[in-house]
Amino acid sequence: MQRPRHPKKELEEVLSAAEDRKWRVTRGKNYFKMWCPCPDRHMKTVKLSPSDPSYKKNLLAKLERATCWEGTP
């Protein structure tokens, strides 16, 4: 079964990039959750309706800083 798409195109790109990196992506009530495939089991939530205009930039920076997310898949 395919997961539902994020309503914001730029955040759907982040979720797709996570899936390309073998992260598991699931849908919650007001968010998506992404789990890293590494043994440390990094997890990050992605809001459905973020209020910050820099949300994508900040999300990617947080992923690169605090998880095993790397540049391009």
N, CA, C and O atoms as a CHARMM CRD file, in Angstrom:
* protein
*
  292
    1    1 MET  N      0.83300  -1.18500   0.00000 PROA 1      0.00000
    2    1 MET  CA     0.00000   0.00000   0.00000 PROA 1      0.00000
    3    1 MET  C      0.87900   1.24900   0.00000 PROA 1      0.00000
    4    1 MET  O      1.86600   1.32600   0.73200 PROA 1      0.00000
    5    2 GLN  N      0.51600   2.20200  -0.81100 PROA 2      0.00000
    6    2 GLN  CA     1.29100   3.42900  -0.93100 PROA 2      0.00000
    7    2 GLN  C      0.82500   4.43600   0.11800 PROA 2      0.00000
    8    2 GLN  O     -0.36300   4.51200   0.43000 PROA 2      0.00000
    9    3 ARG  N      1.76600   5.20600   0.65700 PROA 3      0.00000
   10    3 ARG  CA     1.40800   6.18800   1.67600 PROA 3      0.00000
   11    3 ARG  C      0.72800   7.38500   1.03800 PROA 3      0.00000
   12    3 ARG  O      0.92800   7.64800  -0.14800 PROA 3      0.00000
   13    4 PRO  N     -0.08400   8.12700   1.81500 PROA 4      0.00000
   14    4 PRO  CA    -0.70000   9.34000   1.27100 PROA 4      0.00000
   15    4 PRO  C      0.35300  10.40800   1.00700 PROA 4      0.00000
   16    4 PRO  O      1.39500  10.43700   1.66100 PROA 4      0.00000
   17    5 ARG  N      0.07700  11.27800   0.05400 PROA 5      0.00000
   18    5 ARG  CA     1.02000  12.35100  -0.28500 PROA 5      0.00000
   19    5 ARG  C      0.86500  13.51200   0.68400 PROA 5      0.00000
   20    5 ARG  O     -0.21700  13.75600   1.21700 PROA 5      0.00000
   21    6 HSD  N      1.96900  14.22700   0.90300 PROA 6      0.00000
   22    6 HSD  CA     1.91600  15.44600   1.71500 PROA 6      0.00000
   23    6 HSD  C      1.24900  16.53500   0.88100 PROA 6      0.00000
   24    6 HSD  O      1.51400  16.63500  -0.31700 PROA 6      0.00000
   25    7 PRO  N      0.37900  17.36100   1.49500 PROA 7      0.00000
   26    7 PRO  CA    -0.30600  18.39200   0.71300 PROA 7      0.00000
   27    7 PRO  C      0.61000  19.50400   0.19200 PROA 7      0.00000
   28    7 PRO  O      0.26200  20.17700  -0.77700 PROA 7      0.00000
   29    8 LYS  N      1.75900  19.70300   0.81100 PROA 8      0.00000
   30    8 LYS  CA     2.69600  20.73400   0.35500 PROA 8      0.00000
   31    8 LYS  C      3.77500  20.07100  -0.50400 PROA 8      0.00000
   32    8 LYS  O      4.46200  19.15200  -0.05800 PROA 8      0.00000
   33    9 LYS  N      3.91000  20.54900  -1.73400 PROA 9      0.00000
   34    9 LYS  CA     4.81500  19.94200  -2.71000 PROA 9      0.00000
   35    9 LYS  C      6.25000  19.86000  -2.19700 PROA 9      0.00000
   36    9 LYS  O      6.89600  18.82400  -2.35500 PROA 9      0.00000
   37   10 GLU  N      6.76600  20.93600  -1.58400 PROA 10     0.00000
   38   10 GLU  CA     8.15600  20.95600  -1.13000 PROA 10     0.00000
   39   10 GLU  C      8.40400  19.96300   0.00700 PROA 10     0.00000
   40   10 GLU  O      9.50400  19.42200   0.11900 PROA 10     0.00000
   41   11 LEU  N      7.40300  19.71600   0.84800 PROA 11     0.00000
   42   11 LEU  CA     7.57700  18.73100   1.91700 PROA 11     0.00000
   43   11 LEU  C      7.38500  17.31200   1.39800 PROA 11     0.00000
   44   11 LEU  O      7.95900  16.37300   1.94900 PROA 11     0.00000
   45   12 GLU  N      6.59000  17.14300   0.35200 PROA 12     0.00000
   46   12 GLU  CA     6.47600  15.83500  -0.29300 PROA 12     0.00000
   47   12 GLU  C      7.82700  15.43500  -0.88200 PROA 12     0.00000
   48   12 GLU  O      8.18400  14.25700  -0.87700 PROA 12     0.00000
   49   13 GLU  N      8.57900  16.41600  -1.39000 PROA 13     0.00000
   50   13 GLU  CA     9.92300  16.14300  -1.91900 PROA 13     0.00000
   51   13 GLU  C     10.83800  15.60800  -0.82000 PROA 13     0.00000
   52   13 GLU  O     11.63400  14.70200  -1.06600 PROA 13     0.00000
   53   14 VAL  N     10.73400  16.15800   0.38300 PROA 14     0.00000
   54   14 VAL  CA    11.56000  15.68500   1.50900 PROA 14     0.00000
   55   14 VAL  C     11.16700  14.25600   1.87100 PROA 14     0.00000
   56   14 VAL  O     12.03800  13.41300   2.08900 PROA 14     0.00000
   57   15 LEU  N      9.87100  13.97700   1.93700 PROA 15     0.00000
   58   15 LEU  CA     9.41900  12.62300   2.26700 PROA 15     0.00000
   59   15 LEU  C      9.85300  11.62000   1.19900 PROA 15     0.00000
   60   15 LEU  O     10.25900  10.50500   1.52800 PROA 15     0.00000
   61   16 SER  N      9.77300  12.00200  -0.05900 PROA 16     0.00000
   62   16 SER  CA    10.22400  11.11800  -1.14100 PROA 16     0.00000
   63   16 SER  C     11.72500  10.87000  -1.06200 PROA 16     0.00000
   64   16 SER  O     12.19300   9.75400  -1.28600 PROA 16     0.00000
   65   17 ALA  N     12.47900  11.92700  -0.73800 PROA 17     0.00000
   66   17 ALA  CA    13.92900  11.77100  -0.57900 PROA 17     0.00000
   67   17 ALA  C     14.23700  10.82500   0.57400 PROA 17     0.00000
   68   17 ALA  O     15.17700  10.03400   0.49600 PROA 17     0.00000
   69   18 ALA  N     13.45700  10.90200   1.63400 PROA 18     0.00000
   70   18 ALA  CA    13.64900   9.98800   2.76600 PROA 18     0.00000
   71   18 ALA  C     13.39700   8.54700   2.33100 PROA 18     0.00000
   72   18 ALA  O     14.16200   7.65100   2.68700 PROA 18     0.00000
   73   19 GLU  N     12.34300   8.32000   1.57400 PROA 19     0.00000
   74   19 GLU  CA    12.06300   6.96900   1.09700 PROA 19     0.00000
   75   19 GLU  C     13.16000   6.48000   0.15700 PROA 19     0.00000
   76   19 GLU  O     13.48500   5.29200   0.15700 PROA 19     0.00000
   77   20 ASP  N     13.73000   7.36600  -0.63500 PROA 20     0.00000
   78   20 ASP  CA    14.85100   6.99000  -1.50600 PROA 20     0.00000
   79   20 ASP  C     16.06400   6.56000  -0.68900 PROA 20     0.00000
   80   20 ASP  O     16.86700   5.74200  -1.13900 PROA 20     0.00000
   81   21 ARG  N     16.19200   7.11400   0.50900 PROA 21     0.00000
   82   21 ARG  CA    17.29300   6.76500   1.41600 PROA 21     0.00000
   83   21 ARG  C     16.94300   5.58500   2.31500 PROA 21     0.00000
   84   21 ARG  O     17.66900   5.28200   3.26100 PROA 21     0.00000
   85   22 LYS  N     15.82700   4.91900   2.01600 PROA 22     0.00000
   86   22 LYS  CA    15.34900   3.73600   2.75000 PROA 22     0.00000
   87   22 LYS  C     14.78300   4.06600   4.12600 PROA 22     0.00000
   88   22 LYS  O     14.69400   3.18100   4.97600 PROA 22     0.00000
   89   23 TRP  N     14.39700   5.32400   4.36600 PROA 23     0.00000
   90   23 TRP  CA    13.71800   5.67500   5.59600 PROA 23     0.00000
   91   23 TRP  C     12.27800   5.17600   5.48500 PROA 23     0.00000
   92   23 TRP  O     11.71600   5.13400   4.39000 PROA 23     0.00000
   93   24 ARG  N     11.68700   4.80300   6.60800 PROA 24     0.00000
   94   24 ARG  CA    10.28200   4.39400   6.65000 PROA 24     0.00000
   95   24 ARG  C      9.44900   5.64200   6.93200 PROA 24     0.00000
   96   24 ARG  O      9.75200   6.38000   7.86900 PROA 24     0.00000
   97   25 VAL  N      8.41700   5.88700   6.14800 PROA 25     0.00000
   98   25 VAL  CA     7.57000   7.07000   6.29200 PROA 25     0.00000
   99   25 VAL  C      6.13300   6.61700   6.53900 PROA 25     0.00000
  100   25 VAL  O      5.58100   5.82500   5.77600 PROA 25     0.00000
  101   26 THR  N      5.53000   7.13600   7.62900 PROA 26     0.00000
  102   26 THR  CA     4.14100   6.81200   7.94500 PROA 26     0.00000
  103   26 THR  C      3.36000   8.09100   8.18300 PROA 26     0.00000
  104   26 THR  O      3.93900   9.14600   8.44100 PROA 26     0.00000
  105   27 ARG  N      2.04100   7.98700   8.09600 PROA 27     0.00000
  106   27 ARG  CA     1.17200   9.14600   8.27900 PROA 27     0.00000
  107   27 ARG  C      0.50200   9.06000   9.62600 PROA 27     0.00000
  108   27 ARG  O     -0.05100   8.02100   9.98700 PROA 27     0.00000
  109   28 GLY  N      0.54900  10.15900  10.38200 PROA 28     0.00000
  110   28 GLY  CA    -0.18400  10.28000  11.63000 PROA 28     0.00000
  111   28 GLY  C     -1.38600  11.18200  11.41400 PROA 28     0.00000
  112   28 GLY  O     -1.79000  11.42000  10.27600 PROA 28     0.00000
  113   29 LYS  N     -1.96100  11.68700  12.50400 PROA 29     0.00000
  114   29 LYS  CA    -3.14700  12.53000  12.38100 PROA 29     0.00000
  115   29 LYS  C     -2.82000  13.90100  11.79000 PROA 29     0.00000
  116   29 LYS  O     -3.48100  14.33600  10.84700 PROA 29     0.00000
  117   30 ASN  N     -1.81100  14.58800  12.33100 PROA 30     0.00000
  118   30 ASN  CA    -1.43800  15.92900  11.86000 PROA 30     0.00000
  119   30 ASN  C      0.01900  16.01300  11.42200 PROA 30     0.00000
  120   30 ASN  O      0.60200  17.09600  11.39900 PROA 30     0.00000
  121   31 TYR  N      0.59800  14.88700  11.07900 PROA 31     0.00000
  122   31 TYR  CA     2.02000  14.86100  10.76400 PROA 31     0.00000
  123   31 TYR  C      2.37200  13.57800  10.01800 PROA 31     0.00000
  124   31 TYR  O      1.57200  12.64500   9.94100 PROA 31     0.00000
  125   32 PHE  N      3.57200  13.55200   9.47800 PROA 32     0.00000
  126   32 PHE  CA     4.18100  12.33200   8.96800 PROA 32     0.00000
  127   32 PHE  C      5.35100  12.01500   9.88900 PROA 32     0.00000
  128   32 PHE  O      5.94200  12.92900  10.46400 PROA 32     0.00000
  129   33 LYS  N      5.69400  10.75700  10.04000 PROA 33     0.00000
  130   33 LYS  CA     6.87600  10.35500  10.79400 PROA 33     0.00000
  131   33 LYS  C      7.82800   9.64600   9.84500 PROA 33     0.00000
  132   33 LYS  O      7.42000   8.85900   8.99100 PROA 33     0.00000
  133   34 MET  N      9.12600   9.95300  10.02100 PROA 34     0.00000
  134   34 MET  CA    10.16600   9.31300   9.22100 PROA 34     0.00000
  135   34 MET  C     11.13500   8.61700  10.17400 PROA 34     0.00000
  136   34 MET  O     11.60500   9.22400  11.13700 PROA 34     0.00000
  137   35 TRP  N     11.43600   7.33800   9.90700 PROA 35     0.00000
  138   35 TRP  CA    12.37600   6.58000  10.71300 PROA 35     0.00000
  139   35 TRP  C     13.56500   6.17200   9.87100 PROA 35     0.00000
  140   35 TRP  O     13.41000   5.66500   8.76100 PROA 35     0.00000
  141   36 CYS  N     14.74700   6.39500  10.40300 PROA 36     0.00000
  142   36 CYS  CA    16.00200   6.06200   9.73600 PROA 36     0.00000
  143   36 CYS  C     16.21800   4.54100   9.75400 PROA 36     0.00000
  144   36 CYS  O     15.80200   3.87800  10.70400 PROA 36     0.00000
  145   37 PRO  N     16.86000   3.98000   8.72300 PROA 37     0.00000
  146   37 PRO  CA    17.11900   2.53900   8.70500 PROA 37     0.00000
  147   37 PRO  C     18.32400   2.12200   9.55100 PROA 37     0.00000
  148   37 PRO  O     18.55300   0.92500   9.72700 PROA 37     0.00000
  149   38 CYS  N     19.09700   3.07000  10.07800 PROA 38     0.00000
  150   38 CYS  CA    20.30200   2.72000  10.83300 PROA 38     0.00000
  151   38 CYS  C     19.95300   2.15000  12.21000 PROA 38     0.00000
  152   38 CYS  O     18.81600   2.30000  12.65800 PROA 38     0.00000
  153   39 PRO  N     20.89000   1.50700  12.88300 PROA 39     0.00000
  154   39 PRO  CA    20.62700   0.91700  14.21300 PROA 39     0.00000
  155   39 PRO  C     20.27000   1.96000  15.28000 PROA 39     0.00000
  156   39 PRO  O     19.66600   1.60700  16.29300 PROA 39     0.00000
  157   40 ASP  N     20.62600   3.22900  15.07900 PROA 40     0.00000
  158   40 ASP  CA    20.30100   4.26500  16.06300 PROA 40     0.00000
  159   40 ASP  C     18.83200   4.67500  16.02200 PROA 40     0.00000
  160   40 ASP  O     18.34600   5.33500  16.94000 PROA 40     0.00000
  161   41 ARG  N     18.13000   4.29100  14.97400 PROA 41     0.00000
  162   41 ARG  CA    16.69900   4.54700  14.81000 PROA 41     0.00000
  163   41 ARG  C     16.32900   6.02300  14.97700 PROA 41     0.00000
  164   41 ARG  O     15.48400   6.37200  15.80100 PROA 41     0.00000
  165   42 HSD  N     16.96200   6.86500  14.20200 PROA 42     0.00000
  166   42 HSD  CA    16.60400   8.28200  14.21300 PROA 42     0.00000
  167   42 HSD  C     15.16300   8.43400  13.75100 PROA 42     0.00000
  168   42 HSD  O     14.70100   7.67900  12.89500 PROA 42     0.00000
  169   43 MET  N     14.44900   9.40600  14.31500 PROA 43     0.00000
  170   43 MET  CA    13.06500   9.65000  13.94100 PROA 43     0.00000
  171   43 MET  C     12.84100  11.15500  13.85400 PROA 43     0.00000
  172   43 MET  O     13.36600  11.92300  14.66100 PROA 43     0.00000
  173   44 LYS  N     12.05600  11.56000  12.86500 PROA 44     0.00000
  174   44 LYS  CA    11.72700  12.97500  12.70500 PROA 44     0.00000
  175   44 LYS  C     10.28500  13.07200  12.25000 PROA 44     0.00000
  176   44 LYS  O      9.83200  12.28400  11.41900 PROA 44     0.00000
  177   45 THR  N      9.55900  14.05200  12.80000 PROA 45     0.00000
  178   45 THR  CA     8.19300  14.29400  12.35900 PROA 45     0.00000
  179   45 THR  C      8.17200  15.45500  11.37400 PROA 45     0.00000
  180   45 THR  O      9.00900  16.35500  11.43500 PROA 45     0.00000
  181   46 VAL  N      7.20600  15.41800  10.47000 PROA 46     0.00000
  182   46 VAL  CA     7.00100  16.47500   9.47300 PROA 46     0.00000
  183   46 VAL  C      5.54300  16.90700   9.58500 PROA 46     0.00000
  184   46 VAL  O      4.63300  16.11200   9.35200 PROA 46     0.00000
  185   47 LYS  N      5.33200  18.15000   9.93700 PROA 47     0.00000
  186   47 LYS  CA     3.97000  18.66000  10.12200 PROA 47     0.00000
  187   47 LYS  C      3.20500  18.71000   8.80100 PROA 47     0.00000
  188   47 LYS  O      3.79100  18.85400   7.72800 PROA 47     0.00000
  189   48 LEU  N      1.89400  18.58700   8.90700 PROA 48     0.00000
  190   48 LEU  CA     1.04900  18.69700   7.72100 PROA 48     0.00000
  191   48 LEU  C      0.84900  20.15200   7.32300 PROA 48     0.00000
  192   48 LEU  O      0.76700  20.46400   6.13500 PROA 48     0.00000
  193   49 SER  N      0.77000  21.03900   8.29700 PROA 49     0.00000
  194   49 SER  CA     0.54900  22.45200   7.97800 PROA 49     0.00000
  195   49 SER  C      1.48400  23.32700   8.80700 PROA 49     0.00000
  196   49 SER  O      1.05500  23.95800   9.77300 PROA 49     0.00000
  197   50 PRO  N      2.76500  23.36500   8.42900 PROA 50     0.00000
  198   50 PRO  CA     3.71100  24.18100   9.17800 PROA 50     0.00000
  199   50 PRO  C      3.43300  25.67400   8.99300 PROA 50     0.00000
  200   50 PRO  O      3.00900  26.10800   7.92200 PROA 50     0.00000
  201   51 SER  N      3.68000  26.46100  10.06300 PROA 51     0.00000
  202   51 SER  CA     3.43600  27.90400   9.98100 PROA 51     0.00000
  203   51 SER  C      4.70300  28.68200   9.62600 PROA 51     0.00000
  204   51 SER  O      4.62700  29.85800   9.27200 PROA 51     0.00000
  205   52 ASP  N      5.85100  28.04200   9.71600 PROA 52     0.00000
  206   52 ASP  CA     7.12400  28.70300   9.42800 PROA 52     0.00000
  207   52 ASP  C      7.42000  28.65300   7.92600 PROA 52     0.00000
  208   52 ASP  O      7.44500  27.56700   7.34600 PROA 52     0.00000
  209   53 PRO  N      7.64500  29.80200   7.28800 PROA 53     0.00000
  210   53 PRO  CA     7.95200  29.78300   5.84400 PROA 53     0.00000
  211   53 PRO  C      9.29000  29.10200   5.53200 PROA 53     0.00000
  212   53 PRO  O      9.52600  28.69700   4.39300 PROA 53     0.00000
  213   54 SER  N     10.16000  28.97500   6.52800 PROA 54     0.00000
  214   54 SER  CA    11.46000  28.32100   6.33400 PROA 54     0.00000
  215   54 SER  C     11.44600  26.87900   6.84100 PROA 54     0.00000
  216   54 SER  O     12.50400  26.31700   7.12500 PROA 54     0.00000
  217   55 TYR  N     10.27600  26.28100   6.95700 PROA 55     0.00000
  218   55 TYR  CA    10.15400  24.94800   7.55600 PROA 55     0.00000
  219   55 TYR  C     10.99800  23.90600   6.82100 PROA 55     0.00000
  220   55 TYR  O     11.70100  23.12500   7.46200 PROA 55     0.00000
  221   56 LYS  N     10.94000  23.88400   5.49800 PROA 56     0.00000
  222   56 LYS  CA    11.69600  22.88300   4.73000 PROA 56     0.00000
  223   56 LYS  C     13.19700  23.05700   4.94900 PROA 56     0.00000
  224   56 LYS  O     13.90600  22.08100   5.19000 PROA 56     0.00000
  225   57 LYS  N     13.68300  24.29200   4.86500 PROA 57     0.00000
  226   57 LYS  CA    15.11000  24.54900   5.05400 PROA 57     0.00000
  227   57 LYS  C     15.55000  24.12000   6.46000 PROA 57     0.00000
  228   57 LYS  O     16.59100  23.48200   6.62100 PROA 57     0.00000
  229   58 ASN  N     14.76100  24.47200   7.46300 PROA 58     0.00000
  230   58 ASN  CA    15.08700  24.10100   8.83600 PROA 58     0.00000
  231   58 ASN  C     14.99900  22.59800   9.05600 PROA 58     0.00000
  232   58 ASN  O     15.80800  22.03100   9.79000 PROA 58     0.00000
  233   59 LEU  N     14.02600  21.94700   8.42900 PROA 59     0.00000
  234   59 LEU  CA    13.87400  20.50000   8.53700 PROA 59     0.00000
  235   59 LEU  C     15.09200  19.78300   7.95300 PROA 59     0.00000
  236   59 LEU  O     15.62800  18.86600   8.57500 PROA 59     0.00000
  237   60 LEU  N     15.52700  20.19400   6.77100 PROA 60     0.00000
  238   60 LEU  CA    16.69600  19.56100   6.14800 PROA 60     0.00000
  239   60 LEU  C     17.95900  19.79900   6.97000 PROA 60     0.00000
  240   60 LEU  O     18.79200  18.90200   7.09700 PROA 60     0.00000
  241   61 ALA  N     18.10800  20.99200   7.52500 PROA 61     0.00000
  242   61 ALA  CA    19.27200  21.28400   8.36500 PROA 61     0.00000
  243   61 ALA  C     19.26700  20.40400   9.60900 PROA 61     0.00000
  244   61 ALA  O     20.31000  19.88500  10.00800 PROA 61     0.00000
  245   62 LYS  N     18.10400  20.23500  10.21900 PROA 62     0.00000
  246   62 LYS  CA    17.98600  19.38300  11.40600 PROA 62     0.00000
  247   62 LYS  C     18.29700  17.93100  11.05800 PROA 62     0.00000
  248   62 LYS  O     18.98100  17.24700  11.81900 PROA 62     0.00000
  249   63 LEU  N     17.80600  17.45700   9.92400 PROA 63     0.00000
  250   63 LEU  CA    18.08400  16.08500   9.50800 PROA 63     0.00000
  251   63 LEU  C     19.57900  15.87100   9.29800 PROA 63     0.00000
  252   63 LEU  O     20.12000  14.84600   9.71400 PROA 63     0.00000
  253   64 GLU  N     20.24400  16.81600   8.66400 PROA 64     0.00000
  254   64 GLU  CA    21.68000  16.67000   8.40700 PROA 64     0.00000
  255   64 GLU  C     22.50000  16.75300   9.69100 PROA 64     0.00000
  256   64 GLU  O     23.53300  16.09500   9.81100 PROA 64     0.00000
  257   65 ARG  N     22.04300  17.55800  10.65100 PROA 65     0.00000
  258   65 ARG  CA    22.76500  17.72500  11.91300 PROA 65     0.00000
  259   65 ARG  C     22.55400  16.57300  12.87800 PROA 65     0.00000
  260   65 ARG  O     23.51400  16.09400  13.48300 PROA 65     0.00000
  261   66 ALA  N     21.32700  16.12100  13.03200 PROA 66     0.00000
  262   66 ALA  CA    20.98900  15.22800  14.12400 PROA 66     0.00000
  263   66 ALA  C     20.73800  13.78200  13.73900 PROA 66     0.00000
  264   66 ALA  O     20.43500  12.96600  14.61000 PROA 66     0.00000
  265   67 THR  N     20.85300  13.43500  12.45800 PROA 67     0.00000
  266   67 THR  CA    20.58900  12.06400  12.04000 PROA 67     0.00000
  267   67 THR  C     21.68100  11.62400  11.07400 PROA 67     0.00000
  268   67 THR  O     22.65800  12.33800  10.84800 PROA 67     0.00000
  269   68 CYS  N     21.49500  10.43400  10.51000 PROA 68     0.00000
  270   68 CYS  CA    22.46800   9.95200   9.52300 PROA 68     0.00000
  271   68 CYS  C     22.03900  10.31100   8.10200 PROA 68     0.00000
  272   68 CYS  O     22.46500   9.66500   7.14500 PROA 68     0.00000
  273   69 TRP  N     21.19700  11.33800   7.95800 PROA 69     0.00000
  274   69 TRP  CA    20.77800  11.86800   6.64500 PROA 69     0.00000
  275   69 TRP  C     22.02600  12.40500   5.95200 PROA 69     0.00000
  276   69 TRP  O     22.83300  13.09200   6.57900 PROA 69     0.00000
  277   70 GLU  N     22.19000  12.10800   4.69800 PROA 70     0.00000
  278   70 GLU  CA    23.34000  12.61300   3.95900 PROA 70     0.00000
  279   70 GLU  C     22.87000  13.28100   2.68400 PROA 70     0.00000
  280   70 GLU  O     21.81900  12.93000   2.14700 PROA 70     0.00000
  281   71 GLY  N     23.63100  14.23100   2.19800 PROA 71     0.00000
  282   71 GLY  CA    23.35200  15.01800   0.99200 PROA 71     0.00000
  283   71 GLY  C     22.35800  14.45800   0.01800 PROA 71     0.00000
  284   71 GLY  O     21.15600  14.65100   0.20500 PROA 71     0.00000
  285   72 THR  N     22.80100  13.76700  -1.02300 PROA 72     0.00000
  286   72 THR  CA    21.90200  13.21700  -2.02800 PROA 72     0.00000
  287   72 THR  C     21.87600  11.69000  -1.90200 PROA 72     0.00000
  288   72 THR  O     22.88100  11.07900  -1.54000 PROA 72     0.00000
  289   73 PRO  N     20.74000  11.08200  -2.19800 PROA 73     0.00000
  290   73 PRO  CA    20.64200   9.60400  -2.05200 PROA 73     0.00000
  291   73 PRO  C     21.48100   8.87900  -3.07900 PROA 73     0.00000
  292   73 PRO  O     21.51100   7.64800  -3.09500 PROA 73     0.00000
